[in-house]
Amino acid sequence: MQPQEAEHGRNSRKFNAAFAIWTLVWTLTLALARFGPELLWNSQPVLSGIAVAVNLAAGVGWIVATIRLLRGLDDLERKIMLDALGMTLGVGWVMGFGYVVADGAGLIPWDISLGALPALMGVVYIASFLIGKIRYR
Amino acid sequence: MKNRISELRAERAWTQADVAQLIGVSRQTVNAIETGKFDPSLPVAFRLARVFSLAIEDVFSDGE
C-alpha cells in the first residue's frame, strides 16, 4: 500500500500556506481600505474605491483558499472545523440579531461599531477551534 | 465503537504517526480513533483494515 500521508501532509501544508497567505493579504488590504482614505490619499473617492475593490478581490481569494483548506482536511480535522464554524455562525447570528432588536427597543445606550460583530466571530472561532483540538488531543 | 488498533500497532511496532502516514490522516486523528474519542468514516475504517491486512470487523467492533 502506498503511503498516503505524504499526500495528506503535502496537501495540508500547501493549503495551510495558501490560507495563511490569503488571510494576510486580505487583512493588509482591509487595513489599507480602512486607513488609506484618512492617512494616505485624503479620502479621494477613486482611490478609496480601488482600495475597497482590491480588498474584495483579496476576500474572494481568501474564500477560495478556505474552501480548498476545508476539502483537504481529514475526518477529524473537518469535524473540529465544522464544530467551530457552527459555533461561530450561531454566536454571530444570535448576537447580531440580538443587538439589532435590543437597539431597536432602546435598550442599548451606546453605539457599537459594525466591526465588532466580525471581531467577535473571529474570537469565537479561534476559541472553538482550540477547544476542539484540545478535546480530541 | 471499539477497536484493536493499539494492539495491532504494537504487534507491528508501528507508531500512531506510522499508521497516520499509511492511511493519509493526521496523527491526532489516529489517536482519537484509537482511544474511542472519534469514530472514523467508512473509507478511513477500510484503509485502517487494509493497512493491517485484516477484515474491517477484525479491527472494529460495535461493542454490543
N, CA and C atoms of all chains as a GROMACS GRO file, in nm:
protein
  603
    1MET      N    1   0.086  -0.119   0.000
    1MET     CA    2   0.000   0.000   0.000
    1MET      C    3   0.089   0.124   0.000
    2GLN      N    4   0.059   0.214  -0.087
    2GLN     CA    5   0.141   0.335  -0.096
    2GLN      C    6   0.109   0.429   0.019
    3PRO      N    7   0.209   0.487   0.081
    3PRO     CA    8   0.183   0.582   0.190
    3PRO      C    9   0.100   0.698   0.137
    4GLN      N   10  -0.006   0.730   0.214
    4GLN     CA   11  -0.092   0.839   0.168
    4GLN      C   12  -0.067   0.968   0.243
    5GLU      N   13   0.006   0.956   0.346
    5GLU     CA   14   0.028   1.073   0.425
    5GLU      C   15   0.107   1.167   0.354
    6ALA      N   16   0.201   1.116   0.289
    6ALA     CA   17   0.286   1.206   0.217
    6ALA      C   18   0.198   1.297   0.140
    7GLU      N   19   0.090   1.241   0.078
    7GLU     CA   20  -0.003   1.325   0.003
    7GLU      C   21  -0.081   1.413   0.100
    8HIS      N   22  -0.132   1.355   0.209
    8HIS     CA   23  -0.210   1.435   0.304
    8HIS      C   24  -0.123   1.546   0.362
    9GLY      N   25   0.000   1.511   0.398
    9GLY     CA   26   0.090   1.610   0.458
    9GLY      C   27   0.123   1.723   0.360
   10ARG      N   28   0.154   1.684   0.235
   10ARG     CA   29   0.187   1.786   0.133
   10ARG      C   30   0.068   1.876   0.109
   11ASN      N   31  -0.048   1.814   0.088
   11ASN     CA   32  -0.168   1.895   0.064
   11ASN      C   33  -0.198   1.984   0.183
   12SER      N   34  -0.185   1.928   0.303
   12SER     CA   35  -0.214   2.005   0.423
   12SER      C   36  -0.123   2.128   0.432
   13ARG      N   37   0.006   2.107   0.409
   13ARG     CA   38   0.099   2.219   0.416
   13ARG      C   39   0.070   2.320   0.306
   14LYS      N   40   0.041   2.272   0.187
   14LYS     CA   41   0.014   2.361   0.074
   14LYS      C   42  -0.111   2.445   0.100
   15PHE      N   43  -0.218   2.380   0.145
   15PHE     CA   44  -0.343   2.451   0.168
   15PHE      C   45  -0.332   2.545   0.287
   16ASN      N   46  -0.261   2.502   0.392
   16ASN     CA   47  -0.241   2.589   0.507
   16ASN      C   48  -0.160   2.712   0.470
   17ALA      N   49  -0.058   2.694   0.388
   17ALA     CA   50   0.025   2.807   0.346
   17ALA      C   51  -0.057   2.905   0.262
   18ALA      N   52  -0.135   2.851   0.169
   18ALA     CA   53  -0.218   2.938   0.084
   18ALA      C   54  -0.319   3.012   0.169
   19PHE      N   55  -0.379   2.942   0.265
   19PHE     CA   56  -0.478   3.005   0.354
   19PHE      C   57  -0.413   3.116   0.434
   20ALA      N   58  -0.294   3.091   0.487
   20ALA     CA   59  -0.224   3.192   0.566
   20ALA      C   60  -0.190   3.314   0.482
   21ILE      N   61  -0.143   3.289   0.360
   21ILE     CA   62  -0.106   3.400   0.271
   21ILE      C   63  -0.227   3.484   0.236
   22TRP      N   64  -0.336   3.419   0.197
   22TRP     CA   65  -0.456   3.494   0.159
   22TRP      C   66  -0.515   3.566   0.279
   23THR      N   67  -0.505   3.508   0.399
   23THR     CA   68  -0.552   3.577   0.519
   23THR      C   69  -0.472   3.704   0.542
   24LEU      N   70  -0.342   3.694   0.524
   24LEU     CA   71  -0.256   3.810   0.542
   24LEU      C   72  -0.286   3.917   0.436
   25VAL      N   73  -0.301   3.874   0.311
   25VAL     CA   74  -0.330   3.969   0.203
   25VAL      C   75  -0.463   4.039   0.229
   26TRP      N   76  -0.563   3.962   0.268
   26TRP     CA   77  -0.694   4.022   0.292
   26TRP      C   78  -0.688   4.121   0.408
   27THR      N   79  -0.616   4.084   0.515
   27THR     CA   80  -0.603   4.170   0.631
   27THR      C   81  -0.532   4.301   0.595
   28LEU      N   82  -0.424   4.290   0.519
   28LEU     CA   83  -0.348   4.409   0.481
   28LEU      C   84  -0.430   4.501   0.389
   29THR      N   85  -0.501   4.441   0.293
   29THR     CA   86  -0.582   4.524   0.204
   29THR      C   87  -0.700   4.585   0.280
   30LEU      N   88  -0.750   4.514   0.381
   30LEU     CA   89  -0.857   4.571   0.464
   30LEU      C   90  -0.805   4.693   0.540
   31ALA      N   91  -0.684   4.680   0.596
   31ALA     CA   92  -0.624   4.794   0.667
   31ALA      C   93  -0.602   4.911   0.572
   32LEU      N   94  -0.559   4.880   0.451
   32LEU     CA   95  -0.537   4.986   0.352
   32LEU      C   96  -0.667   5.057   0.317
   33ALA      N   97  -0.772   4.978   0.297
   33ALA     CA   98  -0.903   5.036   0.263
   33ALA      C   99  -0.958   5.117   0.380
   34ARG      N  100  -0.928   5.073   0.501
   34ARG     CA  101  -0.981   5.140   0.620
   34ARG      C  102  -0.907   5.269   0.651
   35PHE      N  103  -0.774   5.264   0.646
   35PHE     CA  104  -0.695   5.379   0.690
   35PHE      C  105  -0.638   5.461   0.576
   36GLY      N  106  -0.640   5.405   0.454
   36GLY     CA  107  -0.586   5.477   0.340
   36GLY      C  108  -0.652   5.613   0.317
   37PRO      N  109  -0.786   5.616   0.314
   37PRO     CA  110  -0.852   5.745   0.291
   37PRO      C  111  -0.810   5.854   0.390
   38GLU      N  112  -0.793   5.816   0.516
   38GLU     CA  113  -0.757   5.915   0.618
   38GLU      C  114  -0.610   5.953   0.613
   39LEU      N  115  -0.524   5.853   0.594
   39LEU     CA  116  -0.382   5.874   0.613
   39LEU      C  117  -0.302   5.890   0.484
   40LEU      N  118  -0.354   5.837   0.372
   40LEU     CA  119  -0.272   5.833   0.252
   40LEU      C  120  -0.322   5.920   0.137
   41TRP      N  121  -0.452   5.914   0.106
   41TRP     CA  122  -0.496   5.984  -0.015
   41TRP      C  123  -0.612   6.078   0.011
   42ASN      N  124  -0.623   6.127   0.132
   42ASN     CA  125  -0.716   6.236   0.165
   42ASN      C  126  -0.857   6.209   0.114
   43SER      N  127  -0.902   6.084   0.133
   43SER     CA  128  -1.040   6.045   0.102
   43SER      C  129  -1.078   6.063  -0.044
   44GLN      N  130  -0.980   6.060  -0.134
   44GLN     CA  131  -1.016   6.066  -0.277
   44GLN      C  132  -1.100   5.944  -0.312
   45PRO      N  133  -1.219   5.964  -0.365
   45PRO     CA  134  -1.313   5.853  -0.384
   45PRO      C  135  -1.263   5.746  -0.481
   46VAL      N  136  -1.190   5.786  -0.585
   46VAL     CA  137  -1.142   5.686  -0.681
   46VAL      C  138  -1.043   5.591  -0.614
   47LEU      N  139  -0.950   5.648  -0.542
   47LEU     CA  140  -0.851   5.563  -0.473
   47LEU      C  141  -0.917   5.479  -0.364
   48SER      N  142  -1.012   5.538  -0.296
   48SER     CA  143  -1.084   5.462  -0.193
   48SER      C  144  -1.160   5.347  -0.257
   49GLY      N  145  -1.222   5.374  -0.370
   49GLY     CA  146  -1.295   5.269  -0.441
   49GLY      C  147  -1.204   5.158  -0.487
   50ILE      N  148  -1.086   5.197  -0.536
   50ILE     CA  149  -0.988   5.095  -0.580
   50ILE      C  150  -0.944   5.010  -0.461
   51ALA      N  151  -0.919   5.076  -0.348
   51ALA     CA  152  -0.876   5.003  -0.229
   51ALA      C  153  -0.983   4.903  -0.184
   52VAL      N  154  -1.107   4.945  -0.187
   52VAL     CA  155  -1.217   4.855  -0.148
   52VAL      C  156  -1.228   4.740  -0.248
   53ALA      N  157  -1.214   4.771  -0.377
   53ALA     CA  158  -1.223   4.666  -0.479
   53ALA      C  159  -1.110   4.565  -0.463
   54VAL      N  160  -0.990   4.613  -0.435
   54VAL     CA  161  -0.876   4.523  -0.414
   54VAL      C  162  -0.902   4.435  -0.292
   55ASN      N  163  -0.957   4.494  -0.186
   55ASN     CA  164  -0.987   4.417  -0.066
   55ASN      C  165  -1.092   4.310  -0.094
   56LEU      N  166  -1.194   4.345  -0.171
   56LEU     CA  167  -1.296   4.247  -0.207
   56LEU      C  168  -1.236   4.133  -0.289
   57ALA      N  169  -1.148   4.168  -0.383
   57ALA     CA  170  -1.083   4.065  -0.464
   57ALA      C  171  -0.998   3.974  -0.376
   58ALA      N  172  -0.927   4.034  -0.280
   58ALA     CA  173  -0.849   3.953  -0.186
   58ALA      C  174  -0.941   3.865  -0.103
   59GLY      N  175  -1.059   3.917  -0.072
   59GLY     CA  176  -1.157   3.838   0.003
   59GLY      C  177  -1.204   3.717  -0.075
   60VAL      N  178  -1.222   3.733  -0.205
   60VAL     CA  179  -1.259   3.618  -0.289
   60VAL      C  180  -1.148   3.514  -0.288
   61GLY      N  181  -1.024   3.561  -0.298
   61GLY     CA  182  -0.910   3.470  -0.292
   61GLY      C  183  -0.906   3.397  -0.159
   62TRP      N  184  -0.938   3.468  -0.050
   62TRP     CA  185  -0.941   3.408   0.083
   62TRP      C  186  -1.049   3.301   0.093
   63ILE      N  187  -1.165   3.330   0.037
   63ILE     CA  188  -1.275   3.233   0.039
   63ILE      C  189  -1.236   3.106  -0.035
   64VAL      N  190  -1.175   3.122  -0.153
   64VAL     CA  191  -1.132   3.004  -0.231
   64VAL      C  192  -1.028   2.925  -0.154
   65ALA      N  193  -0.932   2.995  -0.092
   65ALA     CA  194  -0.828   2.926  -0.014
   65ALA      C  195  -0.889   2.853   0.105
   66THR      N  196  -0.991   2.912   0.166
   66THR     CA  197  -1.056   2.849   0.280
   66THR      C  198  -1.128   2.722   0.238
   67ILE      N  199  -1.199   2.728   0.127
   67ILE     CA  200  -1.272   2.611   0.077
   67ILE      C  201  -1.174   2.498   0.043
   68ARG      N  202  -1.062   2.534  -0.020
   68ARG     CA  203  -0.962   2.431  -0.054
   68ARG      C  204  -0.903   2.371   0.072
   69LEU      N  205  -0.883   2.456   0.175
   69LEU     CA  206  -0.831   2.405   0.302
   69LEU      C  207  -0.928   2.305   0.363
   70LEU      N  208  -1.055   2.339   0.361
   70LEU     CA  209  -1.157   2.250   0.418
   70LEU      C  210  -1.162   2.118   0.344
   71ARG      N  211  -1.148   2.122   0.212
   71ARG     CA  212  -1.156   1.999   0.132
   71ARG      C  213  -1.036   1.908   0.156
   72GLY      N  214  -0.924   1.966   0.204
   72GLY     CA  215  -0.803   1.887   0.226
   72GLY      C  216  -0.794   1.828   0.366
   73LEU      N  217  -0.893   1.856   0.449
   73LEU     CA  218  -0.888   1.806   0.586
   73LEU      C  219  -0.929   1.660   0.595
   74ASP      N  220  -0.876   1.591   0.697
   74ASP     CA  221  -0.922   1.454   0.717
   74ASP      C  222  -1.048   1.458   0.804
   75ASP      N  223  -1.103   1.339   0.837
   75ASP     CA  224  -1.234   1.331   0.905
   75ASP      C  225  -1.239   1.413   1.032
   76LEU      N  226  -1.140   1.392   1.119
   76LEU     CA  227  -1.144   1.459   1.249
   76LEU      C  228  -1.119   1.608   1.234
   77GLU      N  229  -1.022   1.644   1.150
   77GLU     CA  230  -0.993   1.786   1.128
   77GLU      C  231  -1.117   1.857   1.076
   78ARG      N  232  -1.191   1.791   0.986
   78ARG     CA  233  -1.312   1.852   0.930
   78ARG      C  234  -1.419   1.867   1.038
   79LYS      N  235  -1.429   1.768   1.129
   79LYS     CA  236  -1.529   1.777   1.236
   79LYS      C  237  -1.497   1.894   1.330
   80ILE      N  238  -1.369   1.907   1.366
   80ILE     CA  239  -1.328   2.017   1.454
   80ILE      C  240  -1.359   2.151   1.388
   81MET      N  241  -1.327   2.161   1.259
   81MET     CA  242  -1.351   2.285   1.186
   81MET      C  243  -1.501   2.313   1.178
   82LEU      N  244  -1.579   2.210   1.148
   82LEU     CA  245  -1.724   2.227   1.134
   82LEU      C  246  -1.788   2.270   1.265
   83ASP      N  247  -1.744   2.208   1.376
   83ASP     CA  248  -1.796   2.247   1.507
   83ASP      C  249  -1.763   2.394   1.536
   84ALA      N  250  -1.641   2.435   1.507
   84ALA     CA  251  -1.600   2.573   1.531
   84ALA      C  252  -1.679   2.670   1.443
   85LEU      N  253  -1.698   2.634   1.317
   85LEU     CA  254  -1.774   2.720   1.226
   85LEU      C  255  -1.921   2.729   1.268
   86GLY      N  256  -1.976   2.616   1.315
   86GLY     CA  257  -2.114   2.617   1.361
   86GLY      C  258  -2.132   2.707   1.481
   87MET      N  259  -2.040   2.698   1.575
   87MET     CA  260  -2.046   2.783   1.694
   87MET      C  261  -2.032   2.930   1.653
   88THR      N  262  -1.941   2.957   1.562
   88THR     CA  263  -1.917   3.095   1.518
   88THR      C  264  -2.041   3.153   1.450
   89LEU      N  265  -2.099   3.075   1.361
   89LEU     CA  266  -2.219   3.121   1.291
   89LEU      C  267  -2.332   3.144   1.391
   90GLY      N  268  -2.348   3.049   1.483
   90GLY     CA  269  -2.456   3.061   1.581
   90GLY      C  270  -2.440   3.185   1.669
   91VAL      N  271  -2.323   3.203   1.723
   91VAL     CA  272  -2.299   3.319   1.809
   91VAL      C  273  -2.315   3.449   1.730
   92GLY      N  274  -2.260   3.451   1.610
   92GLY     CA  275  -2.271   3.571   1.528
   92GLY      C  276  -2.415   3.604   1.496
   93TRP      N  277  -2.490   3.501   1.459
   93TRP     CA  278  -2.631   3.518   1.423
   93TRP      C  279  -2.711   3.567   1.542
   94VAL      N  280  -2.697   3.496   1.654
   94VAL     CA  281  -2.776   3.528   1.772
   94VAL      C  282  -2.737   3.665   1.829
   95MET      N  283  -2.607   3.689   1.841
   95MET     CA  284  -2.563   3.817   1.898
   95MET      C  285  -2.596   3.932   1.803
   96GLY      N  286  -2.578   3.908   1.675
   96GLY     CA  287  -2.606   4.014   1.579
   96GLY      C  288  -2.751   4.057   1.581
   97PHE      N  289  -2.840   3.961   1.569
   97PHE     CA  290  -2.982   3.994   1.570
   97PHE      C  291  -3.028   4.036   1.708
   98GLY      N  292  -2.965   3.980   1.811
   98GLY     CA  293  -2.999   4.023   1.946
   98GLY      C  294  -2.968   4.170   1.965
   99TYR      N  295  -2.854   4.213   1.911
   99TYR     CA  296  -2.818   4.354   1.922
   99TYR      C  297  -2.917   4.441   1.844
  100VAL      N  298  -2.954   4.394   1.726
  100VAL     CA  299  -3.046   4.473   1.643
  100VAL      C  300  -3.179   4.497   1.715
  101VAL      N  301  -3.235   4.391   1.773
  101VAL     CA  302  -3.366   4.408   1.839
  101VAL      C  303  -3.352   4.486   1.968
  102ALA      N  304  -3.240   4.464   2.041
  102ALA     CA  305  -3.221   4.538   2.165
  102ALA      C  306  -3.202   4.687   2.136
  103ASP      N  307  -3.128   4.714   2.032
  103ASP     CA  308  -3.106   4.853   1.993
  103ASP      C  309  -3.236   4.917   1.946
  104GLY      N  310  -3.314   4.839   1.873
  104GLY     CA  311  -3.444   4.890   1.825
  104GLY      C  312  -3.539   4.919   1.939
  105ALA      N  313  -3.524   4.844   2.050
  105ALA     CA  314  -3.610   4.864   2.166
  105ALA      C  315  -3.553   4.971   2.259
  106GLY      N  316  -3.443   5.032   2.218
  106GLY     CA  317  -3.386   5.138   2.300
  106GLY      C  318  -3.312   5.088   2.423
  107LEU      N  319  -3.269   4.964   2.420
  107LEU     CA  320  -3.203   4.907   2.538
  107LEU      C  321  -3.051   4.925   2.537
  108ILE      N  322  -2.996   4.965   2.421
  108ILE     CA  323  -2.851   4.981   2.410
  108ILE      C  324  -2.819   5.130   2.420
  109PRO      N  325  -2.757   5.173   2.530
  109PRO     CA  326  -2.732   5.316   2.550
  109PRO      C  327  -2.611   5.368   2.472
  110TRP      N  328  -2.536   5.280   2.410
  110TRP     CA  329  -2.417   5.326   2.338
  110TRP      C  330  -2.415   5.267   2.197
  111ASP      N  331  -2.338   5.329   2.110
  111ASP     CA  332  -2.324   5.279   1.974
  111ASP      C  333  -2.210   5.179   1.965
  112ILE      N  334  -2.235   5.068   1.898
  112ILE     CA  335  -2.130   4.969   1.878
  112ILE      C  336  -2.094   4.966   1.730
  113SER      N  337  -1.965   4.970   1.705
  113SER     CA  338  -1.917   4.968   1.567
  113SER      C  339  -1.960   4.840   1.497
  114LEU      N  340  -1.990   4.853   1.366
  114LEU     CA  341  -2.029   4.737   1.287
  114LEU      C  342  -1.918   4.631   1.286
  115GLY      N  343  -1.795   4.675   1.302
  115GLY     CA  344  -1.682   4.583   1.300
  115GLY      C  345  -1.672   4.495   1.423
  116ALA      N  346  -1.751   4.525   1.525
  116ALA     CA  347  -1.746   4.446   1.648
  116ALA      C  348  -1.797   4.304   1.624
  117LEU      N  349  -1.894   4.288   1.536
  117LEU     CA  350  -1.951   4.155   1.514
  117LEU      C  351  -1.851   4.060   1.448
  118PRO      N  352  -1.788   4.097   1.336
  118PRO     CA  353  -1.686   4.005   1.281
  118PRO      C  354  -1.570   3.982   1.375
  119ALA      N  355  -1.536   4.083   1.454
  119ALA     CA  356  -1.428   4.063   1.552
  119ALA      C  357  -1.469   3.959   1.656
  120LEU      N  358  -1.594   3.970   1.705
  120LEU     CA  359  -1.647   3.872   1.800
  120LEU      C  360  -1.646   3.733   1.738
  121MET      N  361  -1.689   3.724   1.614
  121MET     CA  362  -1.694   3.594   1.546
  121MET      C  363  -1.554   3.535   1.531
  122GLY      N  364  -1.457   3.621   1.506
  122GLY     CA  365  -1.319   3.573   1.495
  122GLY      C  366  -1.270   3.514   1.625
  123VAL      N  367  -1.300   3.582   1.734
  123VAL     CA  368  -1.260   3.533   1.866
  123VAL      C  369  -1.330   3.400   1.898
  124VAL      N  370  -1.461   3.394   1.870
  124VAL     CA  371  -1.537   3.272   1.897
  124VAL      C  372  -1.481   3.156   1.814
  125TYR      N  373  -1.448   3.184   1.687
  125TYR     CA  374  -1.396   3.077   1.600
  125TYR      C  375  -1.264   3.023   1.655
  126ILE      N  376  -1.173   3.112   1.690
  126ILE     CA  377  -1.041   3.069   1.740
  126ILE      C  378  -1.058   2.988   1.868
  127ALA      N  379  -1.142   3.038   1.960
  127ALA     CA  380  -1.164   2.966   2.086
  127ALA      C  381  -1.226   2.829   2.060
  128SER      N  382  -1.326   2.823   1.975
  128SER     CA  383  -1.394   2.696   1.945
  128SER      C  384  -1.299   2.598   1.878
  129PHE      N  385  -1.216   2.647   1.788
  129PHE     CA  386  -1.121   2.561   1.719
  129PHE      C  387  -1.020   2.503   1.818
  130LEU      N  388  -0.969   2.588   1.907
  130LEU     CA  389  -0.871   2.540   2.006
  130LEU      C  390  -0.934   2.439   2.102
  131ILE      N  391  -1.058   2.466   2.142
  131ILE     CA  392  -1.128   2.372   2.230
  131ILE      C  393  -1.143   2.237   2.161
  132GLY      N  394  -1.175   2.240   2.033
  132GLY     CA  395  -1.189   2.115   1.957
  132GLY      C  396  -1.057   2.040   1.948
  133LYS      N  397  -0.950   2.112   1.922
  133LYS     CA  398  -0.817   2.048   1.913
  133LYS      C  399  -0.780   1.984   2.047
  134ILE      N  400  -0.809   2.053   2.156
  134ILE     CA  401  -0.776   2.001   2.288
  134ILE      C  402  -0.864   1.881   2.323
  135ARG      N  403  -0.991   1.889   2.286
  135ARG     CA  404  -1.086   1.783   2.317
  135ARG      C  405  -1.044   1.650   2.254
  136TYR      N  406  -0.991   1.655   2.134
  136TYR     CA  407  -0.955   1.533   2.064
  136TYR      C  408  -0.804   1.508   2.066
  137ARG      N  409  -0.736   1.570   2.160
  137ARG     CA  410  -0.591   1.554   2.170
  137ARG      C  411  -0.556   1.410   2.207
  138MET      N  412  -1.765   0.291   1.951
  138MET     CA  413  -1.716   0.176   1.876
  138MET      C  414  -1.576   0.137   1.926
  139LYS      N  415  -1.557   0.006   1.948
  139LYS     CA  416  -1.427  -0.040   1.999
  139LYS      C  417  -1.336  -0.079   1.883
  140ASN      N  418  -1.207  -0.078   1.909
  140ASN     CA  419  -1.114  -0.117   1.804
  140ASN      C  420  -0.988  -0.178   1.865
  141ARG      N  421  -0.911  -0.245   1.779
  141ARG     CA  422  -0.788  -0.312   1.822
  141ARG      C  423  -0.664  -0.243   1.766
  142ILE      N  424  -0.676  -0.119   1.731
  142ILE     CA  425  -0.566  -0.051   1.663
  142ILE      C  426  -0.440  -0.048   1.748
  143SER      N  427  -0.455  -0.018   1.877
  143SER     CA  428  -0.339  -0.013   1.964
  143SER      C  429  -0.266  -0.147   1.967
  144GLU      N  430  -0.346  -0.253   1.980
  144GLU     CA  431  -0.288  -0.389   1.984
  144GLU      C  432  -0.220  -0.423   1.852
  145LEU      N  433  -0.287  -0.390   1.743
  145LEU     CA  434  -0.233  -0.422   1.610
  145LEU      C  435  -0.106  -0.342   1.581
  146ARG      N  436  -0.104  -0.219   1.628
  146ARG     CA  437   0.018  -0.137   1.610
  146ARG      C  438   0.135  -0.199   1.686
  147ALA      N  439   0.106  -0.240   1.810
  147ALA     CA  440   0.212  -0.296   1.893
  147ALA      C  441   0.271  -0.422   1.830
  148GLU      N  442   0.184  -0.503   1.768
  148GLU     CA  443   0.233  -0.626   1.704
  148GLU      C  444   0.331  -0.596   1.592
  149ARG      N  445   0.313  -0.481   1.531
  149ARG     CA  446   0.397  -0.446   1.416
  149ARG      C  447   0.502  -0.339   1.452
  150ALA      N  448   0.505  -0.300   1.578
  150ALA     CA  449   0.598  -0.196   1.624
  150ALA      C  450   0.579  -0.067   1.545
  151TRP      N  451   0.454  -0.033   1.518
  151TRP     CA  452   0.422   0.091   1.447
  151TRP      C  453   0.378   0.197   1.546
  152THR      N  454   0.417   0.320   1.519
  152THR     CA  455   0.367   0.431   1.598
  152THR      C  456   0.237   0.483   1.537
  153GLN      N  457   0.170   0.569   1.611
  153GLN     CA  458   0.048   0.631   1.556
  153GLN      C  459   0.082   0.713   1.431
  154ALA      N  460   0.199   0.776   1.434
  154ALA     CA  461   0.242   0.853   1.318
  154ALA      C  462   0.261   0.763   1.196
  155ASP      N  463   0.314   0.642   1.219
  155ASP     CA  464   0.331   0.548   1.108
  155ASP      C  465   0.197   0.514   1.046
  156VAL      N  466   0.100   0.483   1.131
  156VAL     CA  467  -0.033   0.447   1.081
  156VAL      C  468  -0.095   0.568   1.009
  157ALA      N  469  -0.078   0.686   1.067
  157ALA     CA  470  -0.131   0.807   1.004
  157ALA      C  471  -0.074   0.826   0.865
  158GLN      N  472   0.056   0.802   0.852
  158GLN     CA  473   0.121   0.814   0.721
  158GLN      C  474   0.062   0.716   0.621
  159LEU      N  475   0.037   0.594   0.668
  159LEU     CA  476  -0.008   0.490   0.576
  159LEU      C  477  -0.150   0.511   0.528
  160ILE      N  478  -0.235   0.569   0.612
  160ILE     CA  479  -0.376   0.584   0.572
  160ILE      C  480  -0.412   0.726   0.533
  161GLY      N  481  -0.316   0.819   0.542
  161GLY     CA  482  -0.339   0.953   0.491
  161GLY      C  483  -0.423   1.043   0.580
  162VAL      N  484  -0.404   1.031   0.710
  162VAL     CA  485  -0.472   1.122   0.802
  162VAL      C  486  -0.368   1.177   0.900
  163SER      N  487  -0.412   1.268   0.987
  163SER     CA  488  -0.320   1.324   1.086
  163SER      C  489  -0.300   1.226   1.202
  164ARG      N  490  -0.190   1.243   1.273
  164ARG     CA  491  -0.163   1.157   1.388
  164ARG      C  492  -0.271   1.175   1.495
  165GLN      N  493  -0.319   1.298   1.509
  165GLN     CA  494  -0.424   1.325   1.607
  165GLN      C  495  -0.551   1.244   1.575
  166THR      N  496  -0.578   1.229   1.448
  166THR     CA  497  -0.696   1.152   1.407
  166THR      C  498  -0.679   1.004   1.444
  167VAL      N  499  -0.562   0.951   1.420
  167VAL     CA  500  -0.536   0.811   1.457
  167VAL      C  501  -0.552   0.794   1.608
  168ASN      N  502  -0.498   0.888   1.683
  168ASN     CA  503  -0.507   0.881   1.829
  168ASN      C  504  -0.653   0.887   1.875
  169ALA      N  505  -0.730   0.977   1.815
  169ALA     CA  506  -0.870   0.993   1.854
  169ALA      C  507  -0.951   0.867   1.822
  170ILE      N  508  -0.922   0.804   1.708
  170ILE     CA  509  -0.990   0.680   1.671
  170ILE      C  510  -0.952   0.569   1.768
  171GLU      N  511  -0.823   0.559   1.792
  171GLU     CA  512  -0.771   0.452   1.877
  171GLU      C  513  -0.825   0.460   2.019
  172THR      N  514  -0.839   0.581   2.072
  172THR     CA  515  -0.886   0.598   2.209
  172THR      C  516  -1.038   0.605   2.219
  173GLY      N  517  -1.105   0.589   2.107
  173GLY     CA  518  -1.250   0.586   2.109
  173GLY      C  519  -1.317   0.722   2.116
  174LYS      N  520  -1.240   0.829   2.103
  174LYS     CA  521  -1.299   0.963   2.108
  174LYS      C  522  -1.369   0.998   1.978
  175PHE      N  523  -1.335   0.930   1.871
  175PHE     CA  524  -1.386   0.966   1.739
  175PHE      C  525  -1.402   0.840   1.656
  176ASP      N  526  -1.519   0.826   1.592
  176ASP     CA  527  -1.542   0.712   1.503
  176ASP      C  528  -1.503   0.752   1.361
  177PRO      N  529  -1.424   0.669   1.293
  177PRO     CA  530  -1.379   0.705   1.158
  177PRO      C  531  -1.490   0.691   1.056
  178SER      N  532  -1.471   0.756   0.944
  178SER     CA  533  -1.562   0.735   0.831
  178SER      C  534  -1.536   0.596   0.774
  179LEU      N  535  -1.627   0.551   0.689
  179LEU     CA  536  -1.612   0.418   0.631
  179LEU      C  537  -1.484   0.405   0.548
  180PRO      N  538  -1.453   0.503   0.462
  180PRO     CA  539  -1.327   0.491   0.386
  180PRO      C  540  -1.204   0.482   0.476
  181VAL      N  541  -1.201   0.559   0.582
  181VAL     CA  542  -1.086   0.555   0.673
  181VAL      C  543  -1.082   0.422   0.746
  182ALA      N  544  -1.198   0.371   0.786
  182ALA     CA  545  -1.204   0.241   0.853
  182ALA      C  546  -1.153   0.131   0.761
  183PHE      N  547  -1.192   0.138   0.634
  183PHE     CA  548  -1.145   0.037   0.538
  183PHE      C  549  -0.994   0.050   0.516
  184ARG      N  550  -0.944   0.173   0.511
  184ARG     CA  551  -0.798   0.191   0.493
  184ARG      C  552  -0.722   0.135   0.612
  185LEU      N  553  -0.778   0.155   0.732
  185LEU     CA  554  -0.714   0.100   0.852
  185LEU      C  555  -0.712  -0.053   0.845
  186ALA      N  556  -0.823  -0.112   0.807
  186ALA     CA  557  -0.827  -0.258   0.798
  186ALA      C  558  -0.727  -0.307   0.693
  187ARG      N  559  -0.720  -0.235   0.582
  187ARG     CA  560  -0.632  -0.276   0.474
  187ARG      C  561  -0.485  -0.268   0.515
  188VAL      N  562  -0.450  -0.166   0.592
  188VAL     CA  563  -0.310  -0.148   0.629
  188VAL      C  564  -0.265  -0.257   0.726
  189PHE      N  565  -0.362  -0.312   0.802
  189PHE     CA  566  -0.330  -0.422   0.893
  189PHE      C  567  -0.356  -0.559   0.828
  190SER      N  568  -0.399  -0.556   0.704
  190SER     CA  569  -0.428  -0.679   0.629
  190SER      C  570  -0.532  -0.765   0.700
  191LEU      N  571  -0.634  -0.697   0.750
  191LEU     CA  572  -0.742  -0.766   0.820
  191LEU      C  573  -0.876  -0.722   0.765
  192ALA      N  574  -0.979  -0.799   0.798
  192ALA     CA  575  -1.115  -0.758   0.764
  192ALA      C  576  -1.154  -0.645   0.860
  193ILE      N  577  -1.241  -0.561   0.814
  193ILE     CA  578  -1.279  -0.444   0.895
  193ILE      C  579  -1.337  -0.486   1.030
  194GLU      N  580  -1.413  -0.596   1.030
  194GLU     CA  581  -1.473  -0.640   1.157
  194GLU      C  582  -1.371  -0.702   1.251
  195ASP      N  583  -1.251  -0.729   1.201
  195ASP     CA  584  -1.144  -0.776   1.288
  195ASP      C  585  -1.066  -0.661   1.351
  196VAL      N  586  -1.092  -0.541   1.304
  196VAL     CA  587  -1.026  -0.423   1.360
  196VAL      C  588  -1.125  -0.346   1.449
  197PHE      N  589  -1.250  -0.338   1.402
  197PHE     CA  590  -1.352  -0.262   1.475
  197PHE      C  591  -1.465  -0.353   1.521
  198SER      N  592  -1.526  -0.319   1.633
  198SER     CA  593  -1.645  -0.387   1.680
  198SER      C  594  -1.736  -0.282   1.744
  199ASP      N  595  -1.865  -0.312   1.739
  199ASP     CA  596  -1.958  -0.212   1.793
  199ASP      C  597  -1.976  -0.226   1.944
  200GLY      N  598  -1.913  -0.328   2.000
  200GLY     CA  599  -1.916  -0.340   2.146
  200GLY      C  600  -2.042  -0.400   2.203
  201GLU      N  601  -2.137  -0.439   2.113
  201GLU     CA  602  -2.263  -0.494   2.165
  201GLU      C  603  -2.256  -0.646   2.176
   0.00000   0.00000   0.00000
